[in-house]
Amino acid sequence: MNETKYPGAELELFAAARNWKSHWCQQIRPFVSGDILEVGAGIGSNTLTLDPGGKGRWVCLEPDPDLFFRLMKTIGKAPSGRLYEPVCGTLRSLEDEQFDTIVYIDVLEHIEDDREELERATLHLRSKGHLIVLSPAHQCLFTPFDATIGHVRRYNRSMLRRISPSCLSFVRLRYLDSCGLAASVVNRVLLGQSMPTKAQLRFWDQCIVPVSRALDLFFRYNIGKSIVAIWCKP
């Protein structure tokens, strides 16, 4: 077991962001199938939201022992009937296990050697399987909030292309939350908060994200404060 301590202060806060979770799930869920590995499952709130249903395995990999304890409590109440498999550790804990889908939901930006992490993930990905990453976008928006919750970086398209495993091909590379981008700029320039308030998060999720869902399509997913990358293994 490879344990890692993670602050995790934002996980509970963002667990209630239902409109945002619905938005990125719509982009990702069509590629989630078969046996699934969720790297950095946290407290399990994304697990229950993303799960499209099915009979395949769903392995929830979480290196932090405190978050792992909360994860087990969350997925133990899952209404879908799927039997989730919690594992406290990292990819190195999995030996030679294989999956059809591997997902990193707001996780890769916490990992120092992101290129090596993705290369290792491909070793666990079956042929025709999908590797999925959702991360915050644009390093120029890096704030005290990012530092507080352990972000190493924020991504743009060129950065993800540079660390793309050579054996995979892109299926989708899109920005999300175009209106949220403007809000992030305001926070970066004027506020510089280390943590958003519940009221701010509620306003963003209930008022800004619904507008972004329409405008993201209008802008053809070329603008946004988050980025989603989906690769396929030939």
TAJO-V973404 format. One record per residue. N is the residue number from 1. OMEGA is omega in radians with two decimals (999 if undefined). D_LAST is the distance of its C-alpha to the last C-alpha in Angstrom with 1 decimal. Layout:
n->N omega->OMEGA d_last->D_LAST
n->N omega->OMEGA d_last->D_LAST
This chain:
n->1 omega->3.10 d_last->31.0
n->2 omega->-3.09 d_last->30.3
n->3 omega->3.08 d_last->32.6
n->4 omega->3.08 d_last->32.5
n->5 omega->-3.10 d_last->35.2
n->6 omega->-3.10 d_last->34.1
n->7 omega->3.04 d_last->36.7
n->8 omega->-3.06 d_last->35.1
n->9 omega->-3.05 d_last->38.0
n->10 omega->-3.01 d_last->36.0
n->11 omega->3.12 d_last->34.1
n->12 omega->-3.10 d_last->37.1
n->13 omega->-3.08 d_last->37.9
n->14 omega->3.12 d_last->34.6
n->15 omega->-3.11 d_last->34.2
n->16 omega->-3.10 d_last->36.5
n->17 omega->-2.99 d_last->34.6
n->18 omega->3.14 d_last->33.7
n->19 omega->3.12 d_last->33.1
n->20 omega->3.12 d_last->30.8
n->21 omega->3.10 d_last->28.7
n->22 omega->-3.11 d_last->28.6
n->23 omega->-3.11 d_last->27.5
n->24 omega->3.07 d_last->24.4
n->25 omega->3.12 d_last->23.6
n->26 omega->3.12 d_last->23.5
n->27 omega->-2.97 d_last->20.8
n->28 omega->-2.96 d_last->18.7
n->29 omega->3.12 d_last->19.6
n->30 omega->-3.10 d_last->17.6
n->31 omega->-3.11 d_last->14.4
n->32 omega->-3.09 d_last->16.2
n->33 omega->3.09 d_last->16.0
n->34 omega->3.08 d_last->16.1
n->35 omega->-2.94 d_last->17.1
n->36 omega->3.01 d_last->17.5
n->37 omega->3.06 d_last->18.5
n->38 omega->-3.10 d_last->20.7
n->39 omega->-3.11 d_last->21.5
n->40 omega->-3.04 d_last->25.1
n->41 omega->3.06 d_last->26.2
n->42 omega->-3.13 d_last->29.7
n->43 omega->3.03 d_last->32.3
n->44 omega->-3.10 d_last->30.0
n->45 omega->3.10 d_last->30.8
n->46 omega->-3.14 d_last->27.2
n->47 omega->-3.08 d_last->26.1
n->48 omega->-3.14 d_last->28.5
n->49 omega->-3.03 d_last->27.8
n->50 omega->-3.03 d_last->24.0
n->51 omega->3.13 d_last->23.9
n->52 omega->-3.06 d_last->23.2
n->53 omega->-3.12 d_last->24.7
n->54 omega->-3.04 d_last->23.2
n->55 omega->-3.13 d_last->23.6
n->56 omega->3.07 d_last->20.8
n->57 omega->2.97 d_last->21.6
n->58 omega->-3.13 d_last->22.1
n->59 omega->3.13 d_last->22.7
n->60 omega->-3.07 d_last->24.7
n->61 omega->-3.11 d_last->24.7
n->62 omega->-3.07 d_last->27.7
n->63 omega->-3.09 d_last->29.4
n->64 omega->-3.05 d_last->32.7
n->65 omega->3.13 d_last->35.1
n->66 omega->3.09 d_last->37.2
n->67 omega->3.13 d_last->34.4
n->68 omega->3.11 d_last->33.0
n->69 omega->3.12 d_last->36.4
n->70 omega->3.09 d_last->36.2
n->71 omega->-3.12 d_last->32.6
n->72 omega->3.11 d_last->33.8
n->73 omega->-3.12 d_last->36.7
n->74 omega->-3.04 d_last->34.5
n->75 omega->3.06 d_last->31.9
n->76 omega->3.13 d_last->34.7
n->77 omega->-3.05 d_last->36.0
n->78 omega->-3.12 d_last->32.8
n->79 omega->-3.01 d_last->33.8
n->80 omega->-3.09 d_last->30.6
n->81 omega->3.10 d_last->31.3
n->82 omega->3.08 d_last->28.0
n->83 omega->3.12 d_last->28.7
n->84 omega->-3.13 d_last->27.3
n->85 omega->3.12 d_last->26.9
n->86 omega->3.09 d_last->28.3
n->87 omega->3.10 d_last->27.7
n->88 omega->-3.10 d_last->29.8
n->89 omega->3.13 d_last->27.8
n->90 omega->3.12 d_last->24.7
n->91 omega->3.13 d_last->21.3
n->92 omega->-3.14 d_last->23.4
n->93 omega->-2.95 d_last->25.1
n->94 omega->-3.11 d_last->22.2
n->95 omega->-3.06 d_last->22.0
n->96 omega->-3.14 d_last->18.9
n->97 omega->-3.07 d_last->18.3
n->98 omega->-3.10 d_last->14.9
n->99 omega->3.08 d_last->14.0
n->100 omega->-3.13 d_last->12.0
n->101 omega->3.04 d_last->13.2
n->102 omega->-3.07 d_last->14.8
n->103 omega->3.02 d_last->17.4
n->104 omega->3.14 d_last->19.9
n->105 omega->-3.10 d_last->22.7
n->106 omega->-3.09 d_last->25.1
n->107 omega->-3.00 d_last->24.4
n->108 omega->-3.12 d_last->22.5
n->109 omega->3.10 d_last->25.6
n->110 omega->-2.98 d_last->27.6
n->111 omega->-3.06 d_last->25.7
n->112 omega->-3.13 d_last->27.2
n->113 omega->-3.07 d_last->24.3
n->114 omega->3.13 d_last->21.5
n->115 omega->3.14 d_last->19.2
n->116 omega->3.13 d_last->19.7
n->117 omega->-3.14 d_last->19.2
n->118 omega->3.10 d_last->15.7
n->119 omega->3.12 d_last->14.8
n->120 omega->3.13 d_last->16.4
n->121 omega->-3.12 d_last->14.6
n->122 omega->3.12 d_last->11.2
n->123 omega->-3.14 d_last->13.0
n->124 omega->-3.07 d_last->13.7
n->125 omega->3.12 d_last->10.4
n->126 omega->3.05 d_last->9.0
n->127 omega->-3.10 d_last->5.7
n->128 omega->3.10 d_last->5.3
n->129 omega->-3.09 d_last->7.9
n->130 omega->3.01 d_last->9.6
n->131 omega->-2.99 d_last->11.7
n->132 omega->3.12 d_last->14.9
n->133 omega->2.94 d_last->17.8
n->134 omega->-3.08 d_last->21.2
n->135 omega->3.00 d_last->23.8
n->136 omega->-3.04 d_last->27.2
n->137 omega->2.96 d_last->27.1
n->138 omega->-3.14 d_last->29.3
n->139 omega->3.12 d_last->31.0
n->140 omega->3.12 d_last->34.2
n->141 omega->-3.13 d_last->34.5
n->142 omega->-3.04 d_last->34.6
n->143 omega->3.01 d_last->37.7
n->144 omega->3.08 d_last->39.8
n->145 omega->3.10 d_last->37.9
n->146 omega->-3.12 d_last->34.6
n->147 omega->-3.11 d_last->36.5
n->148 omega->-3.08 d_last->38.2
n->149 omega->2.97 d_last->35.1
n->150 omega->3.07 d_last->33.4
n->151 omega->3.03 d_last->31.0
n->152 omega->-3.06 d_last->30.2
n->153 omega->2.88 d_last->28.9
n->154 omega->-2.98 d_last->27.8
n->155 omega->2.84 d_last->24.7
n->156 omega->-3.06 d_last->24.2
n->157 omega->-3.09 d_last->21.3
n->158 omega->3.12 d_last->21.9
n->159 omega->3.13 d_last->22.1
n->160 omega->3.07 d_last->18.7
n->161 omega->-3.10 d_last->17.2
n->162 omega->-3.11 d_last->19.1
n->163 omega->-3.11 d_last->17.7
n->164 omega->3.09 d_last->14.0
n->165 omega->-3.04 d_last->12.0
n->166 omega->-3.09 d_last->11.0
n->167 omega->-3.13 d_last->7.6
n->168 omega->3.07 d_last->6.8
n->169 omega->-3.13 d_last->7.6
n->170 omega->2.98 d_last->10.6
n->171 omega->-3.08 d_last->11.2
n->172 omega->3.07 d_last->14.8
n->173 omega->-2.96 d_last->17.3
n->174 omega->2.95 d_last->20.8
n->175 omega->3.11 d_last->24.3
n->176 omega->3.07 d_last->26.3
n->177 omega->-3.13 d_last->30.1
n->178 omega->3.11 d_last->31.7
n->179 omega->3.09 d_last->35.2
n->180 omega->3.08 d_last->34.5
n->181 omega->3.12 d_last->33.8
n->182 omega->3.11 d_last->37.5
n->183 omega->3.13 d_last->38.7
n->184 omega->3.10 d_last->36.8
n->185 omega->3.12 d_last->38.5
n->186 omega->3.13 d_last->41.9
n->187 omega->-3.12 d_last->41.3
n->188 omega->-3.04 d_last->40.2
n->189 omega->-2.97 d_last->43.3
n->190 omega->-2.99 d_last->46.0
n->191 omega->-3.14 d_last->45.3
n->192 omega->-3.08 d_last->43.0
n->193 omega->3.06 d_last->43.0
n->194 omega->3.10 d_last->41.6
n->195 omega->3.09 d_last->40.9
n->196 omega->3.07 d_last->41.1
n->197 omega->3.09 d_last->43.8
n->198 omega->3.14 d_last->43.1
n->199 omega->3.11 d_last->44.9
n->200 omega->-3.13 d_last->42.7
n->201 omega->3.12 d_last->39.5
n->202 omega->3.11 d_last->40.9
n->203 omega->3.11 d_last->41.9
n->204 omega->-3.05 d_last->38.4
n->205 omega->-3.04 d_last->36.7
n->206 omega->-3.06 d_last->39.2
n->207 omega->-3.06 d_last->40.2
n->208 omega->-3.08 d_last->37.6
n->209 omega->3.11 d_last->34.3
n->210 omega->3.09 d_last->35.2
n->211 omega->3.12 d_last->36.1
n->212 omega->-3.12 d_last->32.9
n->213 omega->3.12 d_last->30.9
n->214 omega->-3.08 d_last->32.6
n->215 omega->3.10 d_last->32.6
n->216 omega->3.10 d_last->29.0
n->217 omega->3.13 d_last->28.2
n->218 omega->-3.14 d_last->31.0
n->219 omega->3.13 d_last->29.8
n->220 omega->3.04 d_last->26.2
n->221 omega->3.12 d_last->25.1
n->222 omega->-3.11 d_last->26.2
n->223 omega->3.07 d_last->28.8
n->224 omega->-3.12 d_last->29.0
n->225 omega->3.05 d_last->29.8
n->226 omega->-3.12 d_last->26.4
n->227 omega->3.08 d_last->22.9
n->228 omega->3.10 d_last->19.7
n->229 omega->3.12 d_last->16.2
n->230 omega->3.10 d_last->13.1
n->231 omega->3.04 d_last->9.6
n->232 omega->3.08 d_last->6.2
n->233 omega->-3.08 d_last->3.8
n->234 omega->999 d_last->0.0
